[in-house]
Amino acid sequence: MLKGRSLIEPTNFTLEEQDEIFNLADEIIKAPEKFADACKGKLLATLFYEPSTRTRFSFEAAMLRLGGQIIGFSEPNSSSTAKGESIADTIRTVACYADIAVMRHPKEGAPQIAAQYSDIPVINAGDGGHQHPTQTLTDLLTIRTIKGTLNNLTIGCCGDLKFGRTVHSLIKALSAYENNKFILISPEELKVPDYIRKEILEKKNIEFKQVKTMEEAMKDIDVLYMTRVQRERFFNEEDYIRLKDSFILDSKKMSLAKDDMAVLHPLPRVNEIAYEVDSDKRAYYFPQAKFGMYVRMALILKLLGIY
């Protein structure tokens, strides 16, 4: 049972519990009208201490489509945090009014502290460079829907693999499923950190390889997860200019890929996916954003114990 639980990091739920959420999301996708009043009389508190577009909107849309209502703030200066109120006191106050809360915070561990003091479920919507568990659920639901499975896949992760929290969470999550392989595509400066390579991939004997160009990997990939190569991560501007075009997905690179490869991206994109790719049937990053709303609808229903 997930009723009353909080979601702070992807490993909080077992694979069976994740499947419960995905199965309910499938039901919602097939017949959304069935769930239009499921959260009538319930309140979601959105506590966003830093800017967000997709995550905040998808949570708000999810609750509204379930017939519930929303209270909250979208930046800290509009809350009592500006007066020095602690996270513990904020969540205890919010719990007097709302049935469930979602929090985004620039400090790692802040949602965990909130959950410790809260009488209502708390969902982590991103804490610094640490975790973003509902993005991971979104990614998994998208892959499962497209591929029909979360097993036996070759996943290509491309771009900033050193600092990208969404990539770290996805590798961790997909490593729990059977016979998945990873191709890690990045410049030397932005390779996946040691704790991901050693503590997850090597420790679990998961097959992976690290490459420096997209061209050498495209033909083998089932799911390509794109992220931005960030100029600010380079010490040398010349290195960035030399490398950046190697990690831009365009029609030429897509021509090397399987006909049923799926391209995902947590968004927002800058220039790492050319606009010409948007019309390719293998581009799933905007449908992925919609799956994010559905999986959050399912998560809210599960944590409230309604389904």
GIUR-V865865 format. One record per residue. N is the residue number from 0. RES is the residue in one small letter. SS is DSSP state (H for helix, E for strand, - for the rest). PSI is psi in radians with two decimals (999 if undefined). BURIAL is b if it has 16 or more other ideal C-beta (glycine too) atoms within 10 Angstrom, else e. Layout:
n:N res:RES ss:SS psi:PSI burial:BURIAL
n:N res:RES ss:SS psi:PSI burial:BURIAL
This chain:
n:0 res:m ss:- psi:2.35 burial:e
n:1 res:l ss:- psi:-0.09 burial:b
n:2 res:k ss:- psi:2.26 burial:e
n:3 res:g ss:- psi:-0.07 burial:e
n:4 res:r ss:- psi:2.80 burial:b
n:5 res:s ss:- psi:2.74 burial:b
n:6 res:l ss:E psi:1.87 burial:b
n:7 res:i ss:- psi:-0.62 burial:b
n:8 res:e ss:- psi:2.77 burial:b
n:9 res:p ss:H psi:-0.54 burial:b
n:10 res:t ss:H psi:0.03 burial:e
n:11 res:n ss:H psi:-0.50 burial:b
n:12 res:f ss:- psi:2.54 burial:b
n:13 res:t ss:- psi:2.95 burial:e
n:14 res:l ss:H psi:-0.63 burial:e
n:15 res:e ss:H psi:-0.69 burial:e
n:16 res:e ss:H psi:-0.65 burial:e
n:17 res:q ss:H psi:-0.72 burial:b
n:18 res:d ss:H psi:-0.64 burial:e
n:19 res:e ss:H psi:-0.79 burial:b
n:20 res:i ss:H psi:-0.78 burial:b
n:21 res:f ss:H psi:-0.70 burial:b
n:22 res:n ss:H psi:-0.68 burial:e
n:23 res:l ss:H psi:-0.69 burial:b
n:24 res:a ss:H psi:-0.69 burial:b
n:25 res:d ss:H psi:-0.73 burial:e
n:26 res:e ss:H psi:-0.72 burial:e
n:27 res:i ss:H psi:-0.75 burial:b
n:28 res:i ss:H psi:-0.72 burial:b
n:29 res:k ss:H psi:-0.62 burial:e
n:30 res:a ss:- psi:1.23 burial:e
n:31 res:p ss:H psi:-0.52 burial:e
n:32 res:e ss:H psi:-0.47 burial:e
n:33 res:k ss:H psi:-0.42 burial:e
n:34 res:f ss:H psi:0.18 burial:b
n:35 res:a ss:- psi:-0.43 burial:e
n:36 res:d ss:- psi:0.26 burial:e
n:37 res:a ss:- psi:-0.56 burial:b
n:38 res:c ss:- psi:0.41 burial:b
n:39 res:k ss:- psi:2.25 burial:e
n:40 res:g ss:- psi:-0.02 burial:e
n:41 res:k ss:- psi:2.61 burial:b
n:42 res:l ss:E psi:2.30 burial:b
n:43 res:l ss:E psi:2.23 burial:b
n:44 res:a ss:E psi:2.16 burial:b
n:45 res:t ss:E psi:1.94 burial:b
n:46 res:l ss:E psi:1.58 burial:b
n:47 res:f ss:E psi:1.86 burial:b
n:48 res:y ss:- psi:-0.03 burial:b
n:49 res:e ss:- psi:2.84 burial:e
n:50 res:p ss:- psi:2.61 burial:e
n:51 res:s ss:- psi:2.50 burial:b
n:52 res:t ss:- psi:-1.23 burial:e
n:53 res:r ss:H psi:-0.83 burial:b
n:54 res:t ss:H psi:-0.83 burial:b
n:55 res:r ss:H psi:-0.82 burial:b
n:56 res:f ss:H psi:-0.69 burial:e
n:57 res:s ss:H psi:-0.64 burial:b
n:58 res:f ss:H psi:-0.76 burial:b
n:59 res:e ss:H psi:-0.77 burial:b
n:60 res:a ss:H psi:-0.71 burial:b
n:61 res:a ss:H psi:-0.85 burial:b
n:62 res:m ss:H psi:-0.72 burial:b
n:63 res:l ss:H psi:-0.67 burial:e
n:64 res:r ss:H psi:-0.32 burial:b
n:65 res:l ss:- psi:0.04 burial:b
n:66 res:g ss:- psi:0.11 burial:e
n:67 res:g ss:- psi:-3.05 burial:b
n:68 res:q ss:E psi:2.97 burial:e
n:69 res:i ss:E psi:2.42 burial:b
n:70 res:i ss:E psi:2.83 burial:e
n:71 res:g ss:E psi:-2.92 burial:b
n:72 res:f ss:E psi:2.75 burial:b
n:73 res:s ss:- psi:0.03 burial:b
n:74 res:e ss:- psi:2.56 burial:e
n:75 res:p ss:H psi:-0.46 burial:b
n:76 res:n ss:H psi:-0.27 burial:e
n:77 res:s ss:H psi:0.18 burial:e
n:78 res:s ss:- psi:3.07 burial:b
n:79 res:s ss:H psi:-0.04 burial:e
n:80 res:t ss:H psi:-0.60 burial:b
n:81 res:a ss:H psi:-0.38 burial:e
n:82 res:k ss:H psi:0.00 burial:e
n:83 res:g ss:- psi:0.20 burial:e
n:84 res:e ss:- psi:2.47 burial:e
n:85 res:s ss:- psi:2.80 burial:e
n:86 res:i ss:H psi:-0.70 burial:b
n:87 res:a ss:H psi:-0.79 burial:e
n:88 res:d ss:H psi:-0.65 burial:e
n:89 res:t ss:H psi:-0.86 burial:b
n:90 res:i ss:H psi:-0.59 burial:b
n:91 res:r ss:H psi:-0.59 burial:e
n:92 res:t ss:H psi:-0.83 burial:e
n:93 res:v ss:H psi:-0.64 burial:b
n:94 res:a ss:- psi:-0.30 burial:b
n:95 res:c ss:- psi:-0.38 burial:e
n:96 res:y ss:- psi:-0.65 burial:e
n:97 res:a ss:- psi:2.87 burial:b
n:98 res:d ss:- psi:-0.37 burial:b
n:99 res:i ss:E psi:2.60 burial:b
n:100 res:a ss:E psi:2.55 burial:b
n:101 res:v ss:E psi:2.33 burial:b
n:102 res:m ss:E psi:2.29 burial:b
n:103 res:r ss:E psi:2.34 burial:b
n:104 res:h ss:E psi:2.48 burial:b
n:105 res:p ss:- psi:-0.33 burial:e
n:106 res:k ss:- psi:2.23 burial:e
n:107 res:e ss:- psi:2.33 burial:e
n:108 res:g ss:- psi:-0.16 burial:e
n:109 res:a ss:H psi:-0.81 burial:b
n:110 res:p ss:H psi:-0.55 burial:b
n:111 res:q ss:H psi:-0.74 burial:b
n:112 res:i ss:H psi:-0.78 burial:b
n:113 res:a ss:H psi:-0.76 burial:b
n:114 res:a ss:H psi:-0.59 burial:b
n:115 res:q ss:H psi:-0.48 burial:e
n:116 res:y ss:H psi:0.01 burial:e
n:117 res:s ss:- psi:2.49 burial:b
n:118 res:d ss:- psi:-0.05 burial:e
n:119 res:i ss:- psi:2.78 burial:b
n:120 res:p ss:E psi:2.45 burial:b
n:121 res:v ss:E psi:2.30 burial:b
n:122 res:i ss:E psi:2.21 burial:b
n:123 res:n ss:E psi:2.05 burial:b
n:124 res:a ss:E psi:0.38 burial:b
n:125 res:g ss:E psi:2.12 burial:b
n:126 res:d ss:E psi:1.76 burial:b
n:127 res:g ss:- psi:-2.37 burial:e
n:128 res:g ss:- psi:0.36 burial:e
n:129 res:h ss:- psi:-1.39 burial:b
n:130 res:q ss:E psi:2.72 burial:b
n:131 res:h ss:- psi:1.21 burial:b
n:132 res:p ss:H psi:-0.54 burial:b
n:133 res:t ss:H psi:-0.39 burial:b
n:134 res:q ss:H psi:-0.66 burial:b
n:135 res:t ss:H psi:-0.77 burial:b
n:136 res:l ss:H psi:-0.69 burial:b
n:137 res:t ss:H psi:-0.83 burial:b
n:138 res:d ss:H psi:-0.75 burial:b
n:139 res:l ss:H psi:-0.75 burial:b
n:140 res:l ss:H psi:-0.71 burial:b
n:141 res:t ss:H psi:-0.85 burial:b
n:142 res:i ss:H psi:-0.77 burial:b
n:143 res:r ss:H psi:-0.69 burial:b
n:144 res:t ss:H psi:-0.75 burial:b
n:145 res:i ss:H psi:-0.81 burial:b
n:146 res:k ss:H psi:-0.26 burial:e
n:147 res:g ss:- psi:0.09 burial:e
n:148 res:t ss:- psi:2.83 burial:e
n:149 res:l ss:- psi:0.26 burial:b
n:150 res:n ss:- psi:2.81 burial:e
n:151 res:n ss:- psi:0.73 burial:e
n:152 res:l ss:- psi:2.62 burial:b
n:153 res:t ss:E psi:2.01 burial:b
n:154 res:i ss:E psi:2.16 burial:b
n:155 res:g ss:E psi:2.19 burial:b
n:156 res:c ss:E psi:2.17 burial:b
n:157 res:c ss:E psi:2.39 burial:b
n:158 res:g ss:- psi:-2.26 burial:b
n:159 res:d ss:- psi:1.64 burial:b
n:160 res:l ss:- psi:-0.12 burial:b
n:161 res:k ss:- psi:-0.78 burial:b
n:162 res:f ss:- psi:-0.13 burial:e
n:163 res:g ss:- psi:1.84 burial:b
n:164 res:r ss:H psi:-0.55 burial:b
n:165 res:t ss:H psi:-0.66 burial:b
n:166 res:v ss:H psi:-0.79 burial:b
n:167 res:h ss:H psi:-0.79 burial:b
n:168 res:s ss:H psi:-0.69 burial:b
n:169 res:l ss:H psi:-0.77 burial:b
n:170 res:i ss:H psi:-0.77 burial:b
n:171 res:k ss:H psi:-0.77 burial:b
n:172 res:a ss:H psi:-0.81 burial:b
n:173 res:l ss:H psi:-0.33 burial:b
n:174 res:s ss:- psi:-0.28 burial:b
n:175 res:a ss:- psi:-0.21 burial:e
n:176 res:y ss:- psi:2.98 burial:b
n:177 res:e ss:- psi:2.34 burial:e
n:178 res:n ss:- psi:0.60 burial:e
n:179 res:n ss:- psi:2.54 burial:b
n:180 res:k ss:E psi:2.69 burial:b
n:181 res:f ss:E psi:2.41 burial:b
n:182 res:i ss:E psi:2.05 burial:b
n:183 res:l ss:E psi:1.95 burial:b
n:184 res:i ss:E psi:1.96 burial:b
n:185 res:s ss:- psi:2.81 burial:b
n:186 res:p ss:- psi:2.77 burial:b
n:187 res:e ss:H psi:-0.67 burial:e
n:188 res:e ss:H psi:-0.34 burial:e
n:189 res:l ss:H psi:0.55 burial:b
n:190 res:k ss:- psi:2.74 burial:b
n:191 res:v ss:- psi:2.42 burial:b
n:192 res:p ss:- psi:2.80 burial:e
n:193 res:d ss:H psi:-0.62 burial:e
n:194 res:y ss:H psi:-0.51 burial:e
n:195 res:i ss:H psi:-0.78 burial:b
n:196 res:r ss:H psi:-0.84 burial:b
n:197 res:k ss:H psi:-0.81 burial:e
n:198 res:e ss:H psi:-0.34 burial:e
n:199 res:i ss:H psi:-1.07 burial:b
n:200 res:l ss:H psi:-0.92 burial:b
n:201 res:e ss:H psi:-0.70 burial:e
n:202 res:k ss:- psi:-0.60 burial:e
n:203 res:k ss:- psi:0.11 burial:e
n:204 res:n ss:- psi:0.73 burial:e
n:205 res:i ss:- psi:2.31 burial:e
n:206 res:e ss:- psi:2.27 burial:e
n:207 res:f ss:E psi:2.77 burial:b
n:208 res:k ss:E psi:2.66 burial:e
n:209 res:q ss:E psi:2.21 burial:e
n:210 res:v ss:E psi:2.88 burial:e
n:211 res:k ss:- psi:-0.07 burial:b
n:212 res:t ss:- psi:2.64 burial:e
n:213 res:m ss:- psi:-0.63 burial:b
n:214 res:e ss:- psi:-0.66 burial:e
n:215 res:e ss:- psi:-0.12 burial:e
n:216 res:a ss:- psi:-0.40 burial:b
n:217 res:m ss:H psi:-0.69 burial:b
n:218 res:k ss:H psi:-0.32 burial:e
n:219 res:d ss:H psi:-0.12 burial:e
n:220 res:i ss:- psi:2.37 burial:b
n:221 res:d ss:- psi:-0.67 burial:b
n:222 res:v ss:E psi:2.15 burial:b
n:223 res:l ss:E psi:2.05 burial:b
n:224 res:y ss:E psi:1.87 burial:b
n:225 res:m ss:E psi:2.48 burial:b
n:226 res:t ss:- psi:2.94 burial:b
n:227 res:r ss:- psi:2.37 burial:b
n:228 res:v ss:- psi:2.00 burial:b
n:229 res:q ss:- psi:2.12 burial:b
n:230 res:r ss:H psi:-0.66 burial:e
n:231 res:e ss:H psi:-0.19 burial:e
n:232 res:r ss:H psi:-0.13 burial:e
n:233 res:f ss:- psi:2.41 burial:b
n:234 res:f ss:- psi:-0.46 burial:e
n:235 res:n ss:- psi:2.07 burial:e
n:236 res:e ss:H psi:-0.60 burial:e
n:237 res:e ss:H psi:-0.68 burial:e
n:238 res:d ss:H psi:-0.74 burial:e
n:239 res:y ss:H psi:-0.84 burial:b
n:240 res:i ss:H psi:-0.67 burial:e
n:241 res:r ss:H psi:-0.61 burial:e
n:242 res:l ss:H psi:-0.46 burial:b
n:243 res:k ss:H psi:-0.68 burial:b
n:244 res:d ss:H psi:-0.30 burial:e
n:245 res:s ss:H psi:-0.30 burial:b
n:246 res:f ss:H psi:0.51 burial:b
n:247 res:i ss:- psi:2.12 burial:b
n:248 res:l ss:E psi:2.13 burial:b
n:249 res:d ss:- psi:-3.13 burial:e
n:250 res:s ss:H psi:-0.60 burial:e
n:251 res:k ss:H psi:-0.79 burial:e
n:252 res:k ss:H psi:-0.64 burial:b
n:253 res:m ss:H psi:-0.50 burial:b
n:254 res:s ss:- psi:-0.28 burial:e
n:255 res:l ss:- psi:-0.17 burial:e
n:256 res:a ss:- psi:2.91 burial:b
n:257 res:k ss:- psi:2.67 burial:e
n:258 res:d ss:- psi:-0.43 burial:e
n:259 res:d ss:- psi:0.30 burial:e
n:260 res:m ss:- psi:2.53 burial:b
n:261 res:a ss:E psi:2.29 burial:b
n:262 res:v ss:E psi:2.14 burial:b
n:263 res:l ss:E psi:2.76 burial:b
n:264 res:h ss:E psi:2.31 burial:b
n:265 res:p ss:- psi:-0.26 burial:b
n:266 res:l ss:- psi:2.66 burial:b
n:267 res:p ss:- psi:2.62 burial:e
n:268 res:r ss:- psi:2.75 burial:b
n:269 res:v ss:- psi:-1.35 burial:e
n:270 res:n ss:- psi:0.22 burial:e
n:271 res:e ss:- psi:-0.25 burial:b
n:272 res:i ss:E psi:2.07 burial:b
n:273 res:a ss:- psi:2.54 burial:e
n:274 res:y ss:H psi:-0.41 burial:e
n:275 res:e ss:H psi:-0.37 burial:e
n:276 res:v ss:H psi:-0.37 burial:b
n:277 res:d ss:H psi:-0.57 burial:e
n:278 res:s ss:H psi:-0.07 burial:e
n:279 res:d ss:- psi:2.36 burial:b
n:280 res:k ss:- psi:-0.24 burial:e
n:281 res:r ss:- psi:-0.05 burial:e
n:282 res:a ss:E psi:2.00 burial:b
n:283 res:y ss:- psi:0.22 burial:b
n:284 res:y ss:H psi:-0.50 burial:b
n:285 res:f ss:H psi:-0.73 burial:e
n:286 res:p ss:H psi:-0.61 burial:e
n:287 res:q ss:H psi:-0.71 burial:b
n:288 res:a ss:H psi:-0.64 burial:b
n:289 res:k ss:H psi:-0.66 burial:e
n:290 res:f ss:H psi:-0.53 burial:b
n:291 res:g ss:H psi:-0.67 burial:b
n:292 res:m ss:H psi:-0.77 burial:b
n:293 res:y ss:H psi:-0.73 burial:b
n:294 res:v ss:H psi:-0.54 burial:b
n:295 res:r ss:H psi:-0.57 burial:b
n:296 res:m ss:H psi:-0.82 burial:b
n:297 res:a ss:H psi:-0.72 burial:b
n:298 res:l ss:H psi:-0.79 burial:b
n:299 res:i ss:H psi:-0.79 burial:b
n:300 res:l ss:H psi:-0.69 burial:b
n:301 res:k ss:H psi:-0.78 burial:b
n:302 res:l ss:H psi:-0.50 burial:b
n:303 res:l ss:- psi:-0.14 burial:b
n:304 res:g ss:- psi:0.38 burial:e
n:305 res:i ss:- psi:-0.57 burial:e
n:306 res:y ss:- psi:999 burial:b
